[in-house]
């Protein structure tokens, strides 16, 4: 995330995203040195997860490992979409922003990885439930993104940074920063209700 937010040039990020989409060891040659470390660590982690799950003998282990790869690619694609918005000086609508922001929160692959670490406690049904994108996951992603944007907004806008949900809302609806934040507090309450409702 920090590589996309603060360190990589747009051209470097394009190369990295392309390498992740192809998911092959030989893609590392096209990357700058510092990105080679990140890319190799990503592939190494995936291979270790896949090997560990297959060793445990769970029938769904291999399926999960392949899906984790797909979710990681989507995560990086979302990072790149946000970098493209920044590069193009584009302020998306709130809806566009949230569709990418939920992905770039990383909650889906990280939750799946947590499930995998639980061994046999996390059944195939648990993974199937997760990959159907339940309301509680969507609520957690929404809370994460909105809270992060509210808290980090002032700091992040001091440097070149993709528009936060606050700037998106202000532009789309012609309101003040305070009015935008008040609206997002309502959305936070709604997201918590979704999480609680599904937990009952």
C-alpha positions as CSV (number, residue, x, y, z in Angstrom):
1,X,0.0,0.0,0.0
2,X,2.8,2.5,0.9
3,X,4.6,1.7,-2.3
4,X,1.5,2.8,-4.2
5,X,0.7,5.7,-1.9
6,X,4.1,7.3,-1.4
7,X,7.1,5.6,-3.0
8,X,6.5,4.3,-6.5
9,X,6.4,6.4,-9.7
10,X,3.4,5.9,-11.8
11,X,5.4,4.0,-14.4
12,X,6.9,1.7,-11.7
13,X,3.5,1.0,-10.4
14,X,2.3,0.1,-13.8
15,X,5.1,-2.4,-14.2
16,X,4.5,-3.9,-10.7
17,X,0.7,-4.2,-11.4
18,X,1.4,-6.0,-14.7
19,X,3.9,-8.3,-12.9
20,X,1.3,-9.2,-10.3
21,X,-1.4,-9.8,-12.9
22,X,0.9,-12.3,-14.6
23,X,2.1,-13.9,-11.3
24,X,5.3,-15.4,-12.7
25,X,8.8,-15.4,-11.2
26,X,10.4,-14.1,-14.4
27,X,8.4,-10.9,-14.2
28,X,10.7,-9.7,-11.5
29,X,13.3,-8.8,-14.1
30,X,11.2,-5.9,-15.3
31,X,11.0,-4.3,-11.9
32,X,13.2,-1.7,-10.1
33,X,15.4,-3.2,-7.4
34,X,13.2,-2.2,-4.4
35,X,10.1,-3.6,-6.1
36,X,11.9,-6.9,-6.8
37,X,12.0,-7.5,-3.0
38,X,8.3,-6.8,-2.6
39,X,7.3,-8.9,-5.6
40,X,9.5,-11.9,-4.5
41,X,8.1,-11.6,-1.0
42,X,4.6,-11.7,-2.3
43,X,5.2,-14.8,-4.4
44,X,7.1,-16.5,-1.6
45,X,4.3,-15.8,0.8
46,X,1.7,-17.3,-1.6
47,X,3.8,-20.4,-2.2
48,X,4.3,-20.9,1.5
49,X,0.5,-20.6,2.2
50,X,-0.3,-22.9,-0.7
51,X,2.3,-25.5,0.5
52,X,1.1,-25.3,4.1
53,X,-2.6,-25.7,3.2
54,X,-1.9,-28.6,1.0
55,X,0.3,-30.3,3.7
56,X,-2.6,-30.0,6.1
57,X,-4.6,-32.1,3.7
58,X,-7.7,-30.0,3.7
59,X,-9.7,-30.6,0.5
60,X,-10.4,-26.9,0.1
61,X,-6.8,-25.8,0.8
62,X,-5.7,-25.7,-2.8
63,X,-8.9,-24.0,-3.8
64,X,-8.4,-21.4,-1.2
65,X,-4.8,-20.8,-2.2
66,X,-5.8,-20.1,-5.8
67,X,-8.6,-17.7,-4.6
68,X,-6.1,-15.9,-2.4
69,X,-3.9,-15.3,-5.4
70,X,-6.9,-13.9,-7.3
71,X,-7.9,-11.7,-4.4
72,X,-4.3,-10.4,-4.1
73,X,-4.3,-9.5,-7.8
74,X,-7.6,-7.6,-7.3
75,X,-6.1,-5.8,-4.3
76,X,-3.1,-4.6,-6.4
77,X,-5.4,-3.7,-9.2
78,X,-7.3,-1.5,-6.8
79,X,-4.1,0.2,-5.6
80,X,-3.2,0.9,-9.2
81,X,-6.6,2.3,-10.0
82,X,-6.2,4.7,-7.1
83,X,-2.7,5.6,-8.3
84,X,-4.1,6.3,-11.8
85,X,-6.7,8.6,-10.3
86,X,-3.9,10.5,-8.6
87,X,-1.8,10.6,-11.7
88,X,-4.7,11.9,-13.8
89,X,-5.8,14.4,-11.0
90,X,-9.2,12.7,-11.1
91,X,-11.6,12.9,-8.2
92,X,-14.0,10.0,-8.5
93,X,-17.6,9.9,-7.3
94,X,-18.2,8.5,-3.9
95,X,-19.6,5.3,-5.4
96,X,-16.5,4.9,-7.7
97,X,-14.2,5.6,-4.8
98,X,-15.9,3.1,-2.4
99,X,-16.0,0.3,-5.0
100,X,-12.2,0.5,-5.2
101,X,-11.6,1.5,-1.5
102,X,-13.3,-1.6,-0.2
103,X,-11.0,-3.7,-2.4
104,X,-7.9,-1.8,-1.4
105,X,-8.7,-2.2,2.3
106,X,-7.3,-5.7,1.9
107,X,-10.0,-7.1,4.2
108,X,-11.0,-10.0,2.0
109,X,-7.6,-11.6,1.4
110,X,-6.5,-10.9,5.0
111,X,-9.7,-12.4,6.4
112,X,-9.3,-15.5,4.2
113,X,-5.7,-15.8,5.3
114,X,-6.8,-15.6,8.9
115,X,-9.3,-18.3,8.3
116,X,-6.6,-20.5,6.7
117,X,-4.5,-20.1,9.8
118,X,-7.3,-21.5,11.9
119,X,-6.7,-25.0,10.4
120,X,-9.7,-27.3,10.5
121,X,-11.8,-24.9,12.6
122,X,-12.4,-22.9,9.4
123,X,-14.3,-25.2,7.2
124,X,-14.9,-25.0,3.4
125,X,-18.3,-23.6,4.3
126,X,-16.7,-20.7,6.1
127,X,-14.6,-19.9,3.0
128,X,-17.6,-20.2,0.8
129,X,-19.5,-17.8,3.1
130,X,-16.6,-15.3,3.0
131,X,-16.2,-15.3,-0.8
132,X,-19.9,-14.6,-1.2
133,X,-19.0,-11.1,0.2
134,X,-21.3,-11.0,3.3
135,X,-22.7,-7.8,4.6
136,X,-20.5,-8.0,7.7
137,X,-17.3,-8.0,5.5
138,X,-18.7,-5.1,3.4
139,X,-19.5,-3.2,6.7
140,X,-16.0,-3.8,8.1
141,X,-14.4,-2.6,4.8
142,X,-16.7,0.5,4.9
143,X,-15.8,1.3,8.5
144,X,-12.1,0.8,7.8
145,X,-12.0,3.0,4.8
146,X,-14.2,5.8,6.1
147,X,-12.4,6.0,9.5
148,X,-9.0,5.9,7.8
149,X,-10.0,8.7,5.5
150,X,-11.4,10.9,8.3
151,X,-8.4,10.4,10.5
152,X,-5.7,10.7,7.9
153,X,-7.3,13.3,5.7
154,X,-5.5,16.4,6.9
155,X,-2.1,14.7,6.9
156,X,-2.4,12.9,3.6
157,X,-3.6,16.0,1.7
158,X,-0.3,17.8,2.7
159,X,1.4,15.7,0.1
160,X,0.3,14.5,-3.3
161,X,-2.3,11.9,-2.5
162,X,-5.4,10.4,-4.1
163,X,-8.6,12.2,-3.1
164,X,-10.1,10.8,0.1
165,X,-13.8,9.9,0.4
166,X,-14.2,13.4,2.0
167,X,-12.9,15.2,-1.1
168,X,-15.0,13.0,-3.3
169,X,-18.2,13.7,-1.4
170,X,-17.5,17.5,-1.1
171,X,-17.0,17.7,-4.9
172,X,-19.9,15.5,-5.8
173,X,-22.4,17.2,-3.5
174,X,-21.0,20.7,-3.2
175,X,-20.8,20.6,0.6
176,X,-18.2,21.6,3.3
177,X,-15.7,19.2,4.8
178,X,-17.7,19.2,8.1
179,X,-20.9,18.3,6.3
180,X,-19.2,15.5,4.5
181,X,-17.8,14.1,7.7
182,X,-21.3,14.3,9.4
183,X,-22.7,12.2,6.5
184,X,-20.0,9.6,6.9
185,X,-20.7,9.3,10.6
186,X,-24.2,8.2,9.5
187,X,-22.7,5.7,7.1
188,X,-20.5,4.4,9.8
189,X,-23.5,3.8,12.1
190,X,-25.3,2.0,9.2
191,X,-22.2,-0.2,8.6
192,X,-22.1,-1.2,12.2
193,X,-25.8,-2.1,12.1
194,X,-25.0,-4.4,9.1
195,X,-22.2,-6.1,11.0
196,X,-24.3,-6.5,14.2
197,X,-27.4,-7.8,12.3
198,X,-25.4,-10.5,10.5
199,X,-23.8,-11.5,13.8
200,X,-27.2,-12.2,15.5
